[in-house]
Amino acid sequence: MRIEPEPLIVFARVAEAGNVSAAAVRLHRTQPALSAQLRKLALAVGEPLYLRHRHGIRLTDAGRALLPYALAVTNAVEGAQRWADEQGGLLRGTLRVAASMTVAVYRLPSVLARFREAFPHLHVVLLTRNSADAVALLAAGEADLAIVEGPVDAPPAQLEVARYGVDRLVLVVRPDHPLAADTALPLRRLEGLEVVRRESGSGTREVVDRALAAAGVHVSTVLEATGLDTVKQAVLAGLGAGFLSESAVVRELEAGTLRVVPLPSEALVRPLTLLHRPPELSSRAARELVARLLLDGQGFPADRRSVARPRPSP
């Protein structure tokens, strides 16, 4: 007969307790049920494992030799159960969030701070990428969810897509730029404008390109730069105009180091898109964060109760 885990766990608990009745109370089992498991184990070993006396049991030589293995199995099973309980309670584990640069820098830090306050032992990793790369990380299984700028026209299979707020893009220039004094400028007036552009794959670039193409406008790229801060610094240095999220230039506008060129607002308002796996393929932590993000594009409810949908039964 093969030795199975359950009789070993029963044997370890009986050996620790010194009698079957005390072990039965600890394991919430009946004494006959434990005795049946002990007989099964003795048959598999081929030797008696203990002898009874009026105060309980005394292990035989075979029982003492087997006990370390029984304890190792018991510790492994109980450790695995504790880990599963902690995962279910969002007490441990890692949550990887992929986000496009504007979202990662200006939207998510305060959101994730509140999430970590609710679940302080959860390790959260924020993976900052451009929109295309953030979606690719999620599709490859290297992230648990993704939030990107603009719509996602062809999301990878098996991903759910939802809208997560909106973001407004603005055209910014230095105060000494010829367009700095203009008001209510139509997009067609941007023909030939020298601009600093985001890299290919950027959600910002995609939205701007669509708006300009719809207006039949061609601009002149003086610099292609990766990251919104690089674009901002290039505009501040006088290389040209730049399209950036309004949230990324609040300080510069207040300080007067940059100015917004007024454009038709509807052309440059973009959705923020949340992508995630369906609940049955998501971790508990991912389901919790997605549920909270969908409740409010800016943050969470004030209380700490779980709001995630339970994992569907198989």
N, C-alpha and C positions, 0 to 999 in steps of 0.2 A: 504494500500500500504506500501511496505517496503521502508525505507530510504536508498538511495544508495550513494556511496561516491561522485560521480561527482556533483550532485546538491548541496551537502554540500560545496564542494570546491568553486563552483560558488557563493554560498550565502556568504561565508566568504570573498571572494574577492570583491563582491559588497558592503558588509557592510563596509569593510576597505576603499574602494574608495569613498563611499558616493553616488555613482550613477552608473547606469548600463553601460553607455557609456564609462566611464573611466575604469571600470573593463573589458569591452570587448577589449579595447586596450591592457591592461596588459596581458590578457589571449589569445590574438590573435584570438579572436572569434567575430562573429557578434552579434549585440544587440538582434536580434530575437532569436538566438540560446541560449543566456544567459537567456532571458525572459522565454523561454520554460522550461529550467532547473529549474528556480525559481518557475514557476507554478507547476511543478511536485513535488517539495519539499513541497510547501504549501498544495498540495492535500494529501501528505503522512502524514504531521503533523496534518492537519485538521483545521488549523488556518492561518489567514494572517500573514505574517512575516514582512512586511514593508508597509508603506504608502508613496505615492509619494507626493512631493511638488515641487515648481518651481525650487529649487536648487538641487534636487536629491531625496533621500529617507530618511525616518525616521523609525527605527525599532519599531515594536510593542513589547508588553510585551513578546509574544511568540518568536519573533525574537531575543530579547535580551537574553532570556533563552536558546535558541538553539545555539547562536553564539559560546560559549566556546567549544561545541562539534564539530562544523563545523571547528573551528580553529585547534582543536586537530587533526582531520582527515587530514586537509590541511598540517599541519606541518609534520605529519607522512609520507604522500605520498611524499612530497617534500624532506624529509630527506632520504627516501629510494631511491629516484631518484639520489640524490647527491652521496649516497654511491655507487650505481651502476655505476655512471659516473666515480667515483674515481677508482673503481675496474677495469673498462675498460681501464682507462688511466694508470694503474699500480701505482697509487698514494698511495694506502693503501692496507692492507691485509698482510697475512703471507704466505711465501713460505718455505716449508720444504724439504730440500735436504738430502737424506741418502747417505752416502759414506763410502766405505771401508777405513781402517785406512791410508794406504799409500796415497790414493787419497785425503782424508780429510786433512791430515797434510801437504803434499808437493805439491799438485796440485791446490786445490780449493780455498784456502784463497785469493790469488791474483786475481783469476777469479771472485770470489764473491765480492771482493772489487770494481772491475770495474763495476760490475752489480749494486751494491748499489750506485755507483757514478752516474750512469745513472738514477736510480730510488730511490732517497734517502729516500722516506717515506715508502718504502716496508720493512717489517720486515722479515728477512731471518734467518732461523734456520738450522744449520748444525748438522745433527745427525750422529755421528761417530760410526760405527759398523763394525764387520767383514762382508765379502761379503755376506754370506748366510743370516745374520740378516738384512742387508741393503735391500736386495731383499724382505725379508719377511715384512719389514715395508711398503714398497711400495705396496705389494700385499694386505696388511691389511688396506690400506687407511690411514696409519699414516705418509706417506711421499708423496710428489708430484712427485718426480723423484729419481732415484738412479744411482750412478756411482760406479762400482765395478771392482775388479782386476780379470783378466782372463775371459774366455768365460763363458756364462751361457747356459748350455746344454739343460735345460728344463725350460724355463721361464714361470712364471704363465700366465694363460689365460688372454687375453685382454691387454697385455702389448706389446709395441713396443720395439724392441731391435736394437741398432746401435753401431758401433765401435767408441770409443772415444780415439784415440791415442794408444800408446803402452808404456809399461814399461819394463825395463830390470832388471832382478834379478841377483845379484852377490853373490858369496860365500865369506864371509869375515872372517878373523882370526886376532888374535893379531900378532904383529911382531915377537914374540918369538915362534909362532906355527910352527910345523914341515913343514906344507905346505906353509908357508909364502914365501919361496924362490923358490917355483916351478914355472915353466912356461909351458903353453900349456898343462894343465893336462886333460886327458880324464876322462869322468864321471866314468868309471870302476875303476879308482884309488881311488874313494871315498868309496869303500866297507869297511864297519865297522867303518867309520868315526864317531866320537862323535860330535853330533850336538845339538844345541838348536833349537827347532822347534816351529812354531806358533801353535795356538790352532786349533782344528777341526772346519771347517767352514770358515777358512781363505783362501782368494784367493791365497796368497803367498804359503801356504802349499799345496794347491791343484795343483798348477803349478809345484812345486818342486817334489811332489810325483809322478806326471805323468812322469816327465823327468827321475827320478831315476828308476821308474818301467820299462820304455821303454828301459833303459840301463841294466836292470837286476841287479841293485845295491841296497843293503840293508845297511842303516846307523843305528847307535846306538843313540837313543834319550836319552840325559842326563838331559834335562829339556824341558817341554812343557810350553810355556808362552803365555799369552794373550797380544797382542799389539806389534808393531814393536819396540818401545822404550825399552820394557822389554827384548826382544831378543837382541837388540844391547847392552844394559848394561850387560847382562849375558855374551856375547862374550867378551866385554871389561874386564870383571872380570876374564876371563880365563876358563869359564865353557866348552867351546867348540867352534866349528865353527858355523856359522849361515848364512842362506840365507835371504837377505834383498833387497829391492829395491835400485838400485844404487843412486836414488835421496835422500834416507834416510841416506846415509853415506858419503856425499860429504865432510862435515867438518872433519870427522874423518880420511878420506883418505888424505886430505890436511895436517892435523896435524900429520899424521904418526902413529896415535894410532891404526888404523886398516889397513889391507892390503887385496887386492882382490886376490883370488886364480883364475888364468885364466882357464876358462872352455869354452867348445863350446858354443858360444853366442846364436846360434839359438835355443838351447834346453831350454833356460830360458828367452826368450823374450815373453812377454804375452800381449794380447790386454787388453785395458781398455774398459769396456762395459757400455753403457748408456741405462737405461731402463726407460720408461715413458708410461703413458696412451695415447691412441689415442687423437687427438686434441679435438674431441667432448666431451671427458670426462675429459679434463684438464682445469685448471684455465688459465686465460690470462697470469699471471706471469710465470707459469710453461711452457707454450708454448713459451714464449719469451726466457727464459733461455735455453730451449732445442734447439731452433733454433740457438741461438748464439753458444752454445757448438758444434753443428754440423757444423757450418761454419768453426770453427777453434778449434782443440783439445787443443790448448794452451790458447785461449782467445777470444777476440771480435774484431769487426771492431772498428776503432777509433771514429766514430761518434756515436751519441746517438739515432739515429732513430730506430723505432721498426722494427724488422726483422721477427717477428713471423707470422706464417700462421694464417689467421683469423679463428675463430670458424666456422665450417661448419653449414649451415642453417639446422634447424630440418626438 
